[in-house]
Structures are given as C-alpha cells and as structure tokens.
Amino acid sequence: MLFKTLKKMVEKQGLTAELREKIDLLYSLGRLTEAEYLELVG
C-alpha cells in the first residue's frame, strides 16, 4: 500500500528532492524492498 501511494506521488509530481529523501528514508528503515526502491527512483 505504501509503495502504491509513493508510485502515484512520483507519477503526479515527479521525483522531487523532498520525495526522494522520504523514499530513501523508508528504504533504509526496511519499509520498501530493493525492487520497489529501484522502481521509484529509477
């Protein structure tokens, strides 16, 4: 569910610096898998 929400945000706003920081934080905390992380920032 978190991944889907982030995916929609990236699609609407683009990958802003602020959103990238949040995605990085969630990945470092283990809330996103490596595959999800790469799809969002790739």
LINPE-V575634 format. One record per pair of residues at least 4 apart in sequence whose C-alpha atoms are under 7 Angstrom apart, sorted by the first residue. I is the first residue (numbers start at 0). J is the second residue. D is the distance in whole Angstrom. If there is no record, write none. Layout:
BEGIN
i=I j=J d=D
i=I j=J d=D
END
This chain:
BEGIN
i=0 j=4 d=6
i=1 j=5 d=6
i=2 j=6 d=6
i=2 j=35 d=7
i=3 j=7 d=6
i=4 j=8 d=6
i=5 j=9 d=6
i=6 j=10 d=6
i=6 j=39 d=6
i=7 j=11 d=6
i=8 j=12 d=6
i=9 j=13 d=5
i=9 j=14 d=5
i=14 j=18 d=6
i=14 j=19 d=6
i=15 j=19 d=6
i=16 j=20 d=6
i=17 j=21 d=7
i=18 j=22 d=6
i=19 j=23 d=6
i=20 j=24 d=6
i=21 j=25 d=6
i=22 j=26 d=6
i=23 j=27 d=6
i=24 j=28 d=6
i=25 j=29 d=6
i=25 j=30 d=5
i=25 j=31 d=6
i=26 j=30 d=6
i=26 j=31 d=5
i=26 j=32 d=7
i=26 j=36 d=7
i=31 j=35 d=6
i=31 j=36 d=6
i=32 j=36 d=6
i=33 j=37 d=6
i=34 j=38 d=6
i=35 j=39 d=6
i=36 j=40 d=6
i=37 j=41 d=5
END
